[in-house]
Amino acid sequence: MRRQSVFHPLKFYSSCLLVLSCFTQSCKSVEPQESKERTNEPIFSNFAYKGDDKVYRENPVSSNNFYTSILQGCYPDPAITRKGDDYFLVNSSFTFFPGVPIFHSKDLVNWRQIGHVLDRPSQLKVENTLMNFGVYAPAIKYNQYNDTFYMITTQFSGGFGNIVVKTKDPFKGWSDPIKLQFDGIDPSMFFDDNGKAYVVHNDAPAKEAELYNGHRVIKIWDYDLENDRVVPGTDKIIVNGGVDISKKPIWIEAPHIYKKNGRYYLMCAEGGTGGAHSEVIFSSDNPRGPYTPAPKNPILTQRHLPANRPDKVDWAGHADLVEGPDGKYYGVFLAIRPNEKDRVNTGRETFILPVDWTGEFPVFENGLEPMPATIKTPAGVVNKKGDEGFFPSGNFEFKDNFDNEKLDYRWIGVRGPREHFVHSDKKGGLRIKPFTVNISEVKPTSTLFYRQQHNNFSAEVAINYQPNSEKDLAGLVCMQNEKFNYVFGITKKGKTNYIVLQRTQNGIKTIVASEKVDINKPLRLQVKANGDNYEFAFKSGTAGYTRLGGIVSGDILSTNVAQGFTGNLIGLYATLNNNMDLSVIK
């Protein structure tokens, strides 16, 4: 899939900014209405997710190697920093709430999620925001000169724009956002060893200087650490277009500056976050340039490789570098693992590769070859393989009976806090208070989401639920966004309870199948995928699973069809505003 067919943030943002601004100002940030009656609040329990991808079956890991895909599922746009022996990594989160997941590691191999950077409403205002807006491309940097961590990002919502938050301790939370006065996207910070600070970012060229569609520039600003602002008048274009503007390169973005051996290195993504994605490198004697591209670019891409290669990893780019515990450099970056129809349902994931920086310029090892499934751990590091609370990778199971005091960090809401609609049930499981909102609306929904992390997976959950009317519905959803999703839930028509499967494609809703269901028996709901083929099934009492609607296509759950930046989300869903057309049910 070439870049022209992939949704791009700045292009879309530029065309919709005025409409979004007016819409946001006309909407009040109010908490959705909750049910006063609790008889129709579903209780979910015994959630189980299991992945089974061929690449992981055929490439098992031991204690001395690990998977290059360190964060599977929708964990895109990784950025990384180091303080002493501690590594911290963050990802984009769009309208997910809480936002910007943050991970910690001592060795780059074993990662533990420690929370989210934007975890409260004062930091994250996405309640009236389309799924593909929100928080883009965070960058995290530690400044040793004031012992402070900074996370800088673009939040396309809530009137924010480019913002920075900071902390002395990432384990203890972050400040409220500080708005920064510049346009564009993908900002990152650089702290020089003389104490000076800078911000670099992507921007559009001046209108009269734009040469072609996708023409972008990289700008730098001096940054005032005492007042947390870019210094007015210090902005300067340091890259125009990309490595070679005569070839009309597109979407130069995601810049990071590094310093090594007295030289400054500017690394950027180029080609757009799709099939032409790549990583390129420049160098200079001064952080403000001029920057000269390396003789050999790109230093990371998969775009030139055969389309039918086995275990394909694609779209590699948007990288960040860090020195590892063995003194060697490593790069984290986004890439995708498409299914057998070359569709992207798991979203853009976080990968890692070693980087050879023995010469003047860094080069990703095997970054121009078909991506390996595994690499060796740094010397002396043991792969714990997901034990001891570390994030799992490869084929794994995740089970949750919701009996812990706090929700697992892998559960997220969309557009609003999870705490507004979930709470533990005294008899076990998780009770969801349904809003008078459904997932087709651009509002916070009463849905708890888990990312699809494998092309082949199963997810199932027990549900205890009594709908009172056809406006009540609870069950499972699979969702790319508000216009592309499946709803698989229990509702009521007349005096009869039904389980219904609905497909929504570009906002057009179709009932795929329905069946009467006895809600007085224990019920389990299940969704399974074998690549592009999805199945929805239910189990009533002691009987086996009954598939509803046969095999359905996962096309609408892919980035290719739905567009945007997320992967498929598996949701535990409840609503008091079911919008299914139940008249088709006889």
N, C-alpha and C positions, 0 to 999 in steps of 0.2 A: 504494500500500500504506500503510495507516494505521498509526499507532504501536502500536496494541494488538496487531498481528500480528507485530511485530518484537521479537526477543529483546532484553532489556535487562539490563545488567550488575548493577545494584544489586538489582533485583527477583529475578533468578535467584540472585545471590550470597546474598541474605538467606535464601532457601528452602533452599539447599544447603550453607551454610557449615559446619554441624555435621558433615554426612556427609563433606564434603571434608576437614575437619580430621582426622577420625578415620582416613580413608583415607590421607592424607598421612603421618600419624604411624606408620601400620602398614607403610609402604613404605620400604625403604632406598634411598638414592641410589647405586645400583650401576651400573656400566657394563654395557650389554647384552653377552651372550656373543657372541663373534665366532667365525667359522669358523677351525678349525685347518688345514683343507685349503684350498689356494688354487686348486684346479682348478675349483671352482664359484664363483669370484669373477668377476662380469661386468666387462668393460672397455667403457666408454662413450667414444665419440669423435665429433668433428664434429657437435656440437649446433648446430642452426640454428632460430631463432625468427623469424617474420615476421608483422607486423600489417598489416591492410588495411581500415581502417574508413572508411566513406563520408564522415563529417564531416571527416576529415583530407584525404581526396582532394579534396574540394570546397572546402576552405579552406587552400590552401598558405600557408606563411609565408615572409616575406622577412627581410632583416637588421634591419628596423625594426618588426617585430611578432612576437608569440609566442603560443603556445597558452595558454589559461587553465588547462588541465589540465597542470600542470607535472610531476606525478609520477603516471603512469598505473599502474593495477593496485592491489593492496591496500597502499596507503600512507595509512591513515586518521588522523584526529585530529591534524592538523598543529599544531605550535607553533613559534614563531620568535623569535629574538633577534638583537641587533646589538651589535658592538663595533667602533667606528670604521667602516672600510669593509667589515668582514667580517660576513656573515649566516650564521646557523646554524639549521637546521630539523630537527625530529625528528618521528617518527611512532610510533603504537602498533605492537606486535608480537606480543601474545598469547603463544602457546607457541613462536613462531619462535626459533631459536637460530643465531647471536647475535641479541640483542634491541635494540630501539629504533634503527633506522637513523638516521644523522645525515648531513646534507648541508650543503655550504658553497657560498656564492656571494659575489661581489663586487657584484652588480647586480640580484638578484632574478629574472633571466632565465636565466642560465647556471648550472646547478647540478652539482656533483660530489659523489658519495658519498665520504665520507672514512672510513667505517667504521660501527661500532655502539657505542652508549654502554655497553650491557651485553653484554660479549663474552667473559666467562669464568664458569665455574661458581660462583664465590663471589658473583657479582652476580646470577645468574639461576638460580633453582631451579624448573624447570617440568617435571621428568622424569616426574612422575606426575599430570599436569594435563590436564584436558579441553581441547580445542582452543580453546574460547571463554573460558577463564580466562587466567591469565598476566598480561601487562603491558598496562595500559589507559592511554590518554590522558596521555602524558608532556607536561610543560611545561618549557621551557628558558628561563632568564633569566640575563643577565649583570649582575653587581653591580659597578659602577665603583668603589665605595668600598673594596672589598677585592680588586678585580681578579680575581674568581672567577666561573666559570660554575657554575650549579646546574641539575640535571635532577631534577625531582620527579615521582613517578608512583605509581600503585597497582599492586602486584604481588600478584594473587590466587593465590599459590602459595608453597610453601616456608616458610610461617609468617611471611612478610614483612608484607603489608598495605601501608600508605603508607610510602614510602621516599624518600630524597634521596641523590644522588651529586653529586660536585663535581670541578672541575679548574681549573687555571690555563690550560690549553691543550687545547682539544678535539681537536687533532690527535695528542695524546700519551696519550690514555686517561683513564679516570675512576676515582674512588675506589670502594672497596667500599660497599655500601648502608648507610645509617644509618636505622634504623627510627624512625618518628615515631608518637607516641602520640595518634592521633585516628582516628575511623572515617570512613566515607564514601568517595567516589571523586573523581577529576578534580582533584587539588590543583594549584595554581600559586602562584608566589611574586611578591611585589611589594616593590621596594626604593625607599623614599622618598628624596628629596633631602636629608633631614636624617640619613640613615644608618640609619633604622629599617627593619626588615624585617617582612613579614607573610606568612601563608599563608591562601589562600582555597580553599574546596572545597565540593562537593556533599555533602549528608548527608540522612538521613531525619529528619523532625521527631520529637519525643518521641511515643511511641505514643499517649498520650492526646490529643495535639494533631493527629494525622493526620486530615485532613478527607475525603480521597478517594484512590482508587488513582492513583498517580503523583504525589502531593503530595510535594514535596521542598523543601529549604531550601538557602541558601548561607550558610556560616559563615566567619568570619574569626578568626585567632589572631595574636597577637604572636609573632614568631620570634626566638629567641636565636641570633644568628650565631656567637657565641663557642663555644657548646656544641652547636650544631646540634640544636635541639629547639623545639617549640612551647612557649610559656610556659604552664604549667598555670593554669587559671582565667581565661584571657583570651579564651576562645571566646565568640563573639557571633553571633547570627543577623542577617544584614544584608539578606537577601531571603527572604520567606516565600511559597512557591508559585510566584511569577513576577511578571510585569508587573501583572496584575490577578487577585488570588486569587478574586474573585467569579465569574470565568469558569472556574475550576478548571484552570489551566494545569498541564501535566505535565512532569516531568523537567527542571526547571531545573538546569543543570549546566555544566561546562567554564568556570568563571569566570576572568576575567583583569582585573586593575586596571591602569589607565594614569593618568598625570598630565599635564595640559596646561593652560597658562595658570592655574595655581594651583588647578585643580579636579581632582577624582578621578572617574574613569569606570570603571564596572564593566560589562563585557560578558560575556554568558552565552549558552549555547545553551538553547533552550526547545522543547518539543514532542516530544522523543525523536528518536533518530537514524534516522528513517524518513520517511514521506511528509509528516509535519507538522513536520519539522525547521525551525528558524529561529534567527536571532541577534537578541538584544535588548540594549538599552543603558540604563544608569542613571547618575546623577551625584550627587556629594556634595561638601561642603566639607571632609570628613574621611575618611581611608581606612577608618575603622571605622564610617562611616555617620552618620546615616541616608541611604540612597540613594533617590533619586526617579527613576522611569522617565521616559524621554524622551516628549515629547508624541506622537511618531509611532514606533511599534514594530510589527513588527520592522524591522530595518535590512537584513536579508538573509533571503530565503526564496524558494522556488519552489513552495510548496504550493498557491497559489491559481491557478496557471496551467492552461490546458487540458491534459488528459491526453494528447491526441493531437498535441501540438506536435512539429514536426520536430526532429531532433537533440537530443532531450530530455536535459537535465541536471536531476537532482532531488536531494532530500534535503539541500539545502545548509544548512550550519550548522557548529557547533564551530569557531569562527574565532579568529584571533589577529592583532593589528595590529603594524605596524612602519613606521617612517619610511624611505622609499626613498632612493636615491642622488640623486634630483632634488628632495628636500625634500617630496615628496608622500607621503601615507600609502598603504599597501597592506595588504590582508588576505588571509591564507591560510585555507583552510577545506576541509572535506570535502564531497564531492558524488559522485553516481553517474551513470554513463551506461548505462541499461538497454538490453537487446537488444529485438528486434522483438516479443517476447512480454512485455515489461516486466519481465523477470527480470534480476537483478543477478549476473552471473558474474565480472565483473572486480573486484568489491569496491568499497569506498569509497576514492576517490582524492583527491589533493591538488590543489586549484584555487587560483587567485589572481585578485583584482580590485583595481583602484585604489579608494581610499576618499576621498570628499570630506569633509574636516574643516575647511572654511572657516567653517561655522556652529558653534553650540555643540556639537552632537553629530555624531559620525562617521556617514556613510551610505555603504554600498557602491554604487559607480557601476554601474548596470544590475543591481543585486542583487535587485531586485523584478521584473525583466523576464526573458524567456527568455535563458538564459546565452549570451553570445557565445562563439564558438569561439576567437577571437583578440582580443588587445588590443595597443595600441602599447607598444613598449619605453619605459622611462624615457629622458628626453632624454640623448643621447650614448651610449646603450648599444646594442651590436650583438648580435643574436641569432646565436650560433655554430652553432645547429641541430644540437647533439649532437657536433660536431667537437671536437678537442683534449681528448678524455676527458670531456666534459660529458655529463650524463645526457640521453638522447634523448627526444623527445616527438613526438606525431603518429604517422604510419606509419613504422616503422623495422624494421631487421633487427638481430638480436643473434646473433653466431656465437662459438662457443667450442670449441676443440679441446683445452682443458685442458692446454696446454703452458706456461702461465705458472707461476712459482714459487708464487704465491698464487692461491687461488680468487677469482673476481670476487665483489664484495660482493653482487651480485644473487642468488647462490646461497645458500640457507639450509637449515638442518636444522629438525626439529621435535622439541622437548623435550630435545635434547642437541647437543653440539658436532659439527660436520661432521668435525672431525679424528679423531673416534673411529671413523669408518668409511670415509673416502676417502683415497686417496693416488695419486700419479702412477704410471703404469705405465712401465717402462723403454722399452717399444716404442711409446709414445705413447698418449694418452688417459687416462682416469680409472678407476682400479680401485676398486670398492666391496666392502668386506668385509661380507657379509650377517650380520645379527643373527638370533637365534632369536626374532624378533618380526615381526609383520606389521602393516600399517597400520590394522587394526581394533582394535589394542590401545592402551591409554592408557599408552604407554611410548615412550622414544626409538626411532625406527625408522632403519634404514639406507637413507634416502631423501634425495636431494639435490633441492631444490625451486626452481623458477623461477615467478614470478607470471604468470598470464594478464593481459596488458595491453591486449588489444583484444577486441572482440566477434567480429571476424573475424580468425582467425589460423591459422598452421600452425606445428607444432614437430616436428622430426625428429632422430633420433640414430642413429649406428651402434652396434651392440652385438656383442660377441664373448663367447659364453657357452656353458658346458657344464653343464646341470643333472645331478645324480647320482641324484635321486629325485623323487617327486611333492611332497616337502616343499621342494624347491628351486624358486625362481622369481625371474626378473629381467625387467625391462622398464620400461614407462612406467606412471605412474598420473596420473589427474586427480582431485583431491581437494578437497572442501570441509572435511570433517572425518572422524573415524574411522568414522562411520556412513553417510556419503554420499560415494561415490567410484566411479570406474572403475579396474580393474586390467587392463592389457594386457601380458601377459608370456609368457615362454617357460618351460615346465616339462616334466616327464617323466611318462609313465604307462607302466608296464612298461618295455619297451625302446624306446619310441617318444617322440620329442620333439614337443611340440605348442605352438602359440601360441594363447592363450586370452584372450577378453574377458569380464570379469565385471563386473556392475553390482551395487552395494550401495546399497540405499535403506532408510534407517532401520534399518540393521543386517541386513536380509534380503538374502542374496546369491543372485544368479541368473547362471548361465553364459549369456551372450548367444550366443556362437559360439566355435568352435574349429576348428583345422586343423593337420594334420601339417606340420612344418617341417624343412627340412634345415639343421642348424646348422653344417655344414661349409662352407657357402657364406657369403659376406659378407651380413650382415643389417642392415637399417635399419628402425626403427620410426617411425611417424608418427601424430600426432593433428592433426586440423583442425577448425575450427569456423566455421560460417556462422551467426552468431547463436545460436539455440537448437539448431541441428542440428550434432551432432558426428560425426566419422568417425575410425575407427581403421584403420590399414593397415600392411602390412609389405612389404618388398622383399627378395627372395632372389636373390643373384647379380646378373646383368645384367638380369633381368626388371624390369618396371615394378611399381608398387605394387599390391598386392591388398588390397582393402577387406575387413575382417572384421566381420560383424554388421550391415552396411548402415549406414543413418543412424540414430543413436540420439539420444535427447533429452538436452540438457544441463540439464534441470530440477533434477536432484539436485546439480548443481554451482553452483546459485544460492543466494543468501542467502534468497530467498523460500521455497524448499522446505526447505533444510538448516538455516535459521535461523543465528544467530550473527553474526559481524562480519568474517570473512575473505572473500577472493575465491578463485576456483579456483586451485589450485597444480598445476603440471605437474612431475611428479617422476621422477627416475631412481632406480629401486627395485630392491632385492634383499632376499630373505628366505630363511631356513632353516626357516620355519614357515608355508609356504603352506597356507592354509585353504580352498582351493577344493574343491568336491565334484566330483572328476574321474570319479565313477562314471557321470555323465551323458554322458561322452564315449565314443562307440562306435568 
